C-alpha cells in the first residue's frame, strides 16, 4: 500500500471523525467566549451532563491563531469556576501565544455536605481533556494550523489536582504542566475527613454498604504518584515536565503527599521539577506565604515556567510525536487492586471506563447504589 493512499485514507478518516463530532458539538467561538460541551456520564447521577468551556485566544480572537500557537488548560480550584484560584487566562494567552482553556468541570462551584462525594480528578480530568480536544479538533476542522507540540496545563489547589490528573490520563499529550498547591492523592485523611489531618473533606465512606463508598480501585487511580502508575506513564512515553509548586505549611493539601508524589515519579524516570516553598522563598509579590494560597497564581506560572512556555528560547518545551488525541487507541491503562482503568482515545477525545476483575465491578469508576 503506497504512502499517498495511506495519507488520503487517513485524512478521510479524520474528516469523517470531525464531521461526526461537528453534528453535536458547538463551533469554536470567533472571539474570547464560552461554549457548552456534552460530557461523559457520571455514574452517581446518570443523566445527560454538560460542562462550560471558556476559550481565550492570543489578542482575543481566533483569527490570531497561527502555526506557532499552542493550547493550554487553566484549571480552577475546588469549589470555584472559570479561573478562580489559578492563572489569568488572558495573560496566559498573550504571554505564551496559546489558546487558554478554562473548564467548569464536574462539581464546579460550591459543594454542600449532602452532595455526592467529590470526584477528586477523574471525571474532572476527562472533562478538561474533552475541552482541550474540542479546541484541538475545532482548529483542525477549520484547517487552522497550530503548534500541536505546545500543549500545557496549569491549575491551583483542586485545579492543581486536575492538572496532575490530565497529565496522568493523557500521558502522551502535554509538554509541560504546572501544579500549584494541588492534591497529590486521595488519602484516607481527605476521603473520610479524619481528625487531625487535612482541612479537606471529600465526603466518602469506608462502609461498603454506603452510597458514598470509596472503592480501593477509585482511590488507587487518584493516587497520582502511585509507583506502578508512574512506571506506566513512563512506559507509555510521558515526557511532560511537571513543575510542582507547593508550600511547606499547606494545611489543606499536605506537603508530605506532594513530596511523596514527586519522589515516586522521579524514581520512575519522569521529569518532575519540585519547588517546595519555604520562608526563604517568600518575596511578598509572587510568593506571599508558605501556606496553601502561596501568592499570585498568575505570577507563579511566570516565575517558574516562563522559560519552558515562551515560544522562543533554548528551554522552550515542545512535545515530540503524536498526542493521545492523534493515536486514537486504548493503551492508557492503569491497574488497580480489582481491575483496570482504561482511558480510550478511539473517538479522539477520552472516554474512561473500569474493567473489573471482580464480578459486579465492571460498570464504571464509582459504584453508586
C-alpha positions as semicolon CSV with decimal commas, in nm:
position;residue;x (nm);y (nm);z (nm)
1;X;0,000;0,000;0,000
2;X;0,165;0,329;-0,105
3;X;0,216;0,631;0,119
4;X;-0,009;0,855;-0,088
5;X;-0,302;0,618;-0,049
6;X;-0,243;0,592;0,327
7;X;-0,233;0,971;0,357
8;X;-0,558;1,013;0,164
9;X;-0,733;0,744;0,370
10;X;-0,601;0,894;0,693
11;X;-0,729;1,238;0,602
12;X;-1,064;1,090;0,501
13;X;-1,092;0,913;0,837
14;X;-1,002;1,231;1,023
15;X;-1,259;1,424;0,822
16;X;-1,529;1,168;0,900
17;X;-1,449;1,180;1,273
18;X;-1,452;1,558;1,281
19;X;-1,775;1,573;1,086
20;X;-1,938;1,333;1,332
21;X;-1,833;1,549;1,627
22;X;-1,944;1,864;1,449
23;X;-2,302;1,737;1,440
24;X;-2,335;1,762;1,818
25;X;-2,053;1,990;1,930
26;X;-2,063;2,371;1,904
27;X;-1,839;2,575;1,679
28;X;-1,531;2,742;1,818
29;X;-1,608;3,098;1,927
30;X;-1,463;3,361;1,693
31;X;-1,365;3,583;1,988
32;X;-1,286;3,502;2,351
33;X;-1,602;3,330;2,470
34;X;-1,777;3,027;2,613
35;X;-1,944;2,711;2,486
36;X;-2,124;2,415;2,644
37;X;-1,993;2,065;2,571
38;X;-2,162;1,729;2,630
39;X;-1,965;1,530;2,887
40;X;-1,923;1,168;2,993
41;X;-2,200;1,038;3,218
42;X;-2,141;1,050;3,594
43;X;-2,247;0,714;3,744
44;X;-2,359;0,884;4,065
45;X;-2,608;1,096;3,871
46;X;-2,674;0,906;3,545
47;X;-2,829;1,176;3,330
48;X;-2,710;1,398;3,044
49;X;-2,433;1,629;3,159
50;X;-2,267;1,935;3,007
51;X;-1,964;2,141;3,101
52;X;-1,893;2,506;3,037
53;X;-1,573;2,581;2,850
54;X;-1,406;2,923;2,831
55;X;-1,162;2,997;2,548
56;X;-0,918;3,290;2,543
57;X;-0,717;3,346;2,224
58;X;-0,400;3,549;2,170
59;X;-0,522;3,902;2,112
60;X;-0,876;3,790;2,194
61;X;-0,962;3,644;1,854
62;X;-0,948;3,312;1,670
63;X;-0,800;3,489;1,369
64;X;-0,477;3,536;1,568
65;X;-0,410;3,161;1,593
66;X;-0,106;3,062;1,386
67;X;0,118;2,761;1,341
68;X;0,311;2,883;1,648
69;X;0,005;2,894;1,876
70;X;-0,019;2,631;2,147
71;X;-0,305;2,515;2,369
72;X;-0,316;2,546;2,748
73;X;-0,560;2,420;3,008
74;X;-0,607;2,662;3,300
75;X;-0,798;2,489;3,579
76;X;-0,984;2,646;3,871
77;X;-0,975;2,550;4,238
78;X;-1,204;2,313;4,434
79;X;-1,541;2,488;4,461
80;X;-1,454;2,751;4,201
81;X;-1,546;2,829;3,844
82;X;-1,371;2,977;3,539
83;X;-1,021;3,078;3,657
84;X;-1,066;3,121;4,032
85;X;-0,755;3,008;4,216
86;X;-0,541;2,975;3,903
87;X;-0,375;3,199;3,643
88;X;-0,544;3,474;3,442
89;X;-0,620;3,302;3,107
90;X;-0,598;3,626;2,907
91;X;-0,248;3,686;3,035
92;X;-0,152;3,326;2,958
93;X;-0,293;3,352;2,605
94;X;-0,100;3,668;2,526
95;X;0,226;3,593;2,707
96;X;0,270;3,240;2,575
97;X;0,078;3,265;2,246
98;X;-0,168;2,992;2,337
99;X;-0,539;2,937;2,331
100;X;-0,605;2,927;2,706
101;X;-0,890;2,696;2,805
102;X;-1,076;2,708;3,137
103;X;-1,332;2,442;3,222
104;X;-1,620;2,424;3,470
105;X;-1,566;2,052;3,510
106;X;-1,776;1,816;3,723
107;X;-1,871;1,966;4,062
108;X;-1,751;2,317;3,981
109;X;-1,895;2,568;4,223
110;X;-1,954;2,538;4,599
111;X;-2,032;2,194;4,738
112;X;-2,257;2,102;5,029
113;X;-2,238;1,813;5,279
114;X;-2,540;1,645;5,120
115;X;-2,385;1,650;4,773
116;X;-2,223;1,332;4,635
117;X;-1,857;1,274;4,725
118;X;-1,602;1,492;4,549
119;X;-1,478;1,336;4,225
120;X;-1,116;1,424;4,301
121;X;-0,979;1,443;3,949
122;X;-1,110;1,150;3,744
123;X;-1,415;1,269;3,552
124;X;-1,294;1,623;3,616
125;X;-0,977;1,549;3,419
126;X;-1,178;1,377;3,145
127;X;-1,394;1,691;3,123
128;X;-1,085;1,911;3,094
129;X;-0,930;1,686;2,829
130;X;-1,254;1,685;2,632
131;X;-1,245;2,067;2,637
132;X;-0,884;2,061;2,518
133;X;-0,978;1,822;2,239
134;X;-1,274;2,045;2,146
135;X;-1,035;2,331;2,066
136;X;-0,787;2,093;1,901
137;X;-1,043;1,936;1,667
138;X;-1,219;2,270;1,611
139;X;-0,897;2,416;1,472
140;X;-0,840;2,106;1,259
141;X;-1,196;2,123;1,127
142;X;-1,133;2,479;1,012
143;X;-0,795;2,391;0,863
144;X;-0,622;2,631;1,102
145;X;-0,261;2,527;1,170
146;X;-0,143;2,536;1,532
147;X;0,151;2,406;1,734
148;X;0,038;2,057;1,837
149;X;0,354;2,000;2,040
150;X;0,293;2,311;2,254
151;X;0,025;2,171;2,486
152;X;0,037;2,279;2,850
153;X;-0,174;2,278;3,166
154;X;-0,182;2,460;3,497
155;X;-0,417;2,482;3,792
156;X;-0,433;2,575;4,157
157;X;-0,546;2,367;4,455
158;X;-0,826;2,145;4,319
159;X;-0,720;2,263;3,974
160;X;-0,367;2,155;4,058
161;X;-0,507;1,809;4,128
162;X;-0,689;1,809;3,793
163;X;-0,368;1,930;3,624
164;X;-0,184;1,631;3,770
165;X;-0,463;1,401;3,656
166;X;-0,484;1,528;3,296
167;X;-0,114;1,451;3,263
168;X;-0,180;1,103;3,403
169;X;-0,487;1,028;3,189
170;X;-0,332;1,177;2,873
171;X;0,033;1,081;2,924
172;X;0,131;1,137;2,561
173;X;-0,014;1,485;2,514
174;X;0,147;1,753;2,733
175;X;0,484;1,923;2,708
176;X;0,464;2,095;3,047
177;X;0,225;2,103;3,344
178;X;0,237;2,340;3,642
179;X;0,070;2,222;3,963
180;X;0,016;2,496;4,223
181;X;-0,077;2,357;4,567
182;X;-0,266;2,062;4,420
183;X;-0,385;1,745;4,593
184;X;-0,147;1,462;4,507
185;X;-0,358;1,175;4,640
186;X;-0,699;1,088;4,778
187;X;-0,572;0,982;5,118
188;X;-0,789;0,823;5,386
189;X;-0,748;1,150;5,572
190;X;-0,909;1,357;5,294
191;X;-1,152;1,089;5,175
192;X;-1,306;1,026;5,517
193;X;-1,223;1,359;5,688
194;X;-1,024;1,202;5,967
195;X;-0,939;1,427;6,263
196;X;-0,605;1,600;6,293
197;X;-0,511;1,599;5,925
198;X;-0,605;1,798;5,616
199;X;-0,887;2,052;5,632
200;X;-1,034;1,896;5,317
201;X;-1,334;1,665;5,323
202;X;-1,414;1,467;5,008
203;X;-1,723;1,319;5,180
204;X;-1,659;0,948;5,111
205;X;-1,741;0,650;5,332
206;X;-1,537;0,338;5,405
207;X;-1,861;0,140;5,458
208;X;-1,921;-0,093;5,158
209;X;-2,297;-0,060;5,214
210;X;-2,293;0,319;5,190
211;X;-2,382;0,502;4,869
212;X;-2,069;0,708;4,941
213;X;-1,839;0,407;4,950
214;X;-1,488;0,464;4,816
215;X;-1,355;0,153;4,642
216;X;-0,986;0,065;4,654
217;X;-0,978;0,097;4,275
218;X;-1,113;0,453;4,272
219;X;-0,873;0,553;4,547
220;X;-0,576;0,395;4,369
221;X;-0,638;0,581;4,044
222;X;-0,645;0,911;4,231
223;X;-0,300;0,849;4,382
224;X;-0,112;1,050;4,119
225;X;0,231;0,928;4,225
226;X;0,139;0,564;4,279
227;X;0,466;0,390;4,187
228;X;0,325;0,136;3,940
229;X;0,116;0,407;3,771
230;X;0,419;0,633;3,741
231;X;0,602;0,346;3,570
232;X;0,305;0,301;3,337
233;X;0,319;0,670;3,244
234;X;0,688;0,636;3,165
235;X;0,631;0,320;2,958
236;X;0,359;0,496;2,759
237;X;0,605;0,771;2,669
238;X;0,526;1,055;2,908
239;X;0,782;1,332;2,857
240;X;0,597;1,626;3,015
241;X;0,793;1,843;3,253
242;X;0,586;1,854;3,571
243;X;0,650;2,165;3,781
244;X;0,522;2,128;4,137
245;X;0,495;2,448;4,345
246;X;0,380;2,371;4,698
247;X;0,411;2,544;5,034
248;X;0,570;2,355;5,321
249;X;0,297;2,481;5,559
250;X;-0,003;2,386;5,343
251;X;-0,280;2,273;5,581
252;X;-0,520;2,173;5,303
253;X;-0,307;1,973;5,060
254;X;-0,033;1,814;5,272
255;X;0,325;1,879;5,164
256;X;0,408;1,518;5,256
257;X;0,178;1,397;4,977
258;X;0,343;1,630;4,724
259;X;0,691;1,516;4,829
260;X;0,588;1,151;4,805
261;X;0,439;1,202;4,459
262;X;0,747;1,382;4,328
263;X;0,980;1,114;4,466
264;X;0,785;0,825;4,316
265;X;0,757;0,996;3,977
266;X;1,126;1,083;3,969
267;X;1,210;0,723;4,063
268;X;1,009;0,611;3,759
269;X;1,214;0,838;3,535
270;X;0,951;1,110;3,488
271;X;1,056;1,474;3,456
272;X;0,950;1,644;3,780
273;X;1,076;1,984;3,894
274;X;0,962;2,043;4,254
275;X;0,962;2,382;4,421
276;X;0,873;2,330;4,787
277;X;0,819;2,680;4,916
278;X;0,996;2,773;5,241
279;X;1,012;3,113;5,420
280;X;1,329;3,197;5,225
281;X;1,125;3,191;4,902
282;X;0,868;3,447;5,018
283;X;0,923;3,772;4,825
284;X;0,594;3,948;4,905
285;X;0,496;3,983;4,540
286;X;0,494;3,645;4,365
287;X;0,524;3,424;4,674
288;X;0,345;3,568;4,976
289;X;0,334;3,272;5,212
290;X;0,433;2,910;5,263
291;X;0,068;2,813;5,317
292;X;-0,190;2,683;5,068
293;X;-0,263;3,012;4,887
294;X;0,109;3,071;4,810
295;X;0,065;3,408;4,638
296;X;-0,021;3,540;4,292
297;X;-0,103;3,227;4,093
298;X;-0,057;3,404;3,760
299;X;0,288;3,534;3,852
300;X;0,379;3,192;3,991
301;X;0,342;3,046;3,642
302;X;0,556;3,326;3,501
303;X;0,826;3,279;3,766
304;X;0,863;2,903;3,745
305;X;0,759;2,821;3,388
306;X;0,840;3,119;3,165
307;X;1,146;2,962;3,010
308;X;0,951;2,649;2,923
309;X;0,631;2,810;2,795
310;X;0,756;3,110;2,599
311;X;0,753;3,016;2,231
312;X;1,113;3,128;2,175
313;X;1,424;3,037;2,369
314;X;1,661;2,746;2,429
315;X;1,444;2,593;2,703
316;X;1,109;2,619;2,526
317;X;0,925;2,287;2,561
318;X;0,763;2,122;2,261
319;X;0,643;1,762;2,280
320;X;0,763;1,532;2,005
321;X;0,546;1,265;1,845
322;X;0,169;1,216;1,819
323;X;-0,062;1,301;2,108
324;X;-0,321;1,076;2,268
325;X;-0,580;1,256;2,054
326;X;-0,395;1,152;1,738
327;X;-0,303;0,799;1,844
328;X;-0,672;0,707;1,893
329;X;-0,607;0,391;2,092
330;X;-0,696;0,245;2,432
331;X;-0,343;0,179;2,555
332;X;-0,371;0,411;2,856
333;X;-0,445;0,155;3,126
334;X;-0,384;0,172;3,500
335;X;-0,402;-0,147;3,704
336;X;-0,581;-0,121;4,039
337;X;-0,646;-0,382;4,312
338;X;-0,954;-0,530;4,147
339;X;-0,916;-0,447;3,780
340;X;-0,801;-0,177;3,543
341;X;-0,898;0,177;3,446
342;X;-0,892;0,226;3,069
343;X;-0,881;0,569;2,907
344;X;-0,985;0,518;2,547
345;X;-0,897;0,771;2,278
346;X;-1,060;0,575;1,998
347;X;-1,301;0,866;1,940
348;X;-1,023;1,124;1,964
349;X;-1,142;1,265;2,296
350;X;-1,101;1,044;2,606
351;X;-1,366;0,813;2,748
352;X;-1,287;0,640;3,077
353;X;-1,408;0,301;3,193
354;X;-1,329;0,047;3,461
355;X;-1,272;-0,316;3,366
356;X;-1,324;-0,517;3,680
357;X;-1,160;-0,846;3,759
358;X;-1,425;-0,891;4,027
359;X;-1,786;-0,966;3,925
360;X;-2,011;-0,663;3,950
361;X;-1,723;-0,414;3,926
362;X;-1,707;-0,360;3,552
363;X;-1,967;-0,088;3,528
364;X;-1,782;0,232;3,596
365;X;-1,547;0,432;3,808
366;X;-1,752;0,477;4,121
367;X;-2,022;0,242;4,240
368;X;-2,341;0,431;4,333
369;X;-2,625;0,231;4,488
